[in-house]
Each structure stands twice: as structure tokens, then as C-alpha cells.
Amino acid sequence: MIRTGYFFVIYLWVISTVASQSDYSVEPVDTVFAVKPASSFVFYNYIQFTNHTDSLLDMQWERLSLQVNDQIVSSVDDLGDWKLAIQDPSNNFSDAYIREKATFTIQPGTNPLDKFNLQLFPHNQVGHLKAQYLFFPLSNPLDSTIVIFDYTATTTTSISEKAENVAIQVYPNPATNDIQLTNASNQIIYLHLYNTKGQQIWIERLTPKSVIWKQLHLSSGLYLLRWELSNKIYTQKLIVQ
């Protein structure tokens, strides 16, 4: 009787563990990042869904928050000339401000069409957008995922801005293990490094007129350096070999 009870407890634990596994996943899991000139017609990024079940999975997305230049958007007027649009896996196109939630369906496995895409039409308006969205299966709302879309519409680079753009110098590039970071400006600069999935790898504080060496410890690939100077956003690609 003791041995039978022992195996019965183990059996229940296994069933409970399997049942608690998520039916889906998203990639990237935290932040989706995009930086483009405000003169662009449109720019966007997306998350990819994977359905871990053998059948169609009904999902829902909900907008949790929307900020422009670190201010909460309380009316469509706060967007200025910006227009936002959403395309979800059910191929529904929505005004991203007017529509706050919708249902959609994802196929079993990883389907190239099962993406949630947030589009920004900047209309030459410079600024920073941060939108937070919640995703969950209708059958289990507690199995939820929150993703932040972090977009920056930058100015078109003029001659004077190009001088500011070289305030940050990276050597060597392509790099292997170490890089030299130079802040040639007279201001403190916070240098952010992102991977191609929009995930932030690190932040480095660079004092004025300073030079430092930094160990990378990164996998080979393409990365994006981002910094702000004189209320403008600048970016530079970093290749790690």
C-alpha cells in the first residue's frame, strides 16, 4: 500500500507539471526595439508566436500602456502627427490607439504569419514611443506575457548632427573580445547596447572626454549601439566576430 501510494503521488506530480507548461511562447520575450529617421514612411517590428499545442490556439492581446516622450498618452492628440497601426496573426489591421484589445488565432508550431506587428508612421515627427502589450490564451488568461515596443524616430542627420554623431567612437569594429569606447563630447553619455531582437545587453556611463576599454563576452553577430546627445538619438552598428 505504501509503495502504491508513492507511485500515485509521483503520477499526480507529473500530470500537474505537464499541465502547468505554457501552451505558447513569444520571441523576443521582453522588448521589441526599432530606430528609424522620422522622414521614413513607416517603420515597425514584431514578436513571433509559437503554439506548443497540436491545435489552433485562440489568443487575445490588450494594450496596457502607451507613452510618447515618457508621457502617458491620454488622447489621440498626444500622438501629434504620428499614426500607429497593428497587424496581428489573424491578419486584422487596427488603429493602435483606438483599438485597445482584440482576439486572434495562432497555428500549431511556429508559423511565419503568426506575428504581432506594431507599425509607426512618423510623418517627420521626432520622438520616442513606448507601448506595452499583454498576450494570453483565452482558455487560460493567467498564462500571460507582457512585451514592450520601444521605438525612436530620429532626426535626419545634418552636417552639424554628423559632428555630434561621432561623439562616440568605437574601435575596433568589427570587434572580437574587447572594444575601446571614446566619448569625445563635453557631456556625460549613457551608451546602450542592443541585440537584433531589441533586447538591451548593457548600459555604459561615459564621462566627458573619456576613453575606456570594455570586454564584450558576446556571441558573434550584429548589435546596435544607441545614445542621446543634445536631445537627439544616435545609433551605430557593432559587429562582433
Sequence and secondary structure as in RCSB ss.txt:
>XXXX:A:sequence
MIRTGYFFVIYLWVISTVASQSDYSVEPVDTVFAVKPASSFVFYNYIQFTNHTDSLLDMQWERLSLQVNDQIVSS
VDDLGDWKLAIQDPSNNFSDAYIREKATFTIQPGTNPLDKFNLQLFPHNQVGHLKAQYLFFPLSNPLDSTIVIFD
YTATTTTSISEKAENVAIQVYPNPATNDIQLTNASNQIIYLHLYNTKGQQIWIERLTPKSVIWKQLHLSSGLYLL
RWELSNKIYTQKLIVQ
>XXXX:A:secstr
 HHHHHHHHHHHHHHHHHHHS SEEEESSSEEEEEEETTSS EEEEEEEEE SSS EEEEEEEEEEEETTEE  S
GGGGTT EEEEE TT  EEETTT  EEEEEE SB  TT EEEEEEE TT  EEEEEEEEEEETT TTS EEEEEE
EEEE    HHHHHHHTTEEEESSSBSSEEEEEE SSS EEEEEEETTS EEEEEEE TTEEEEEE    SEEEEE
EEEETTEEEEEEEEE 
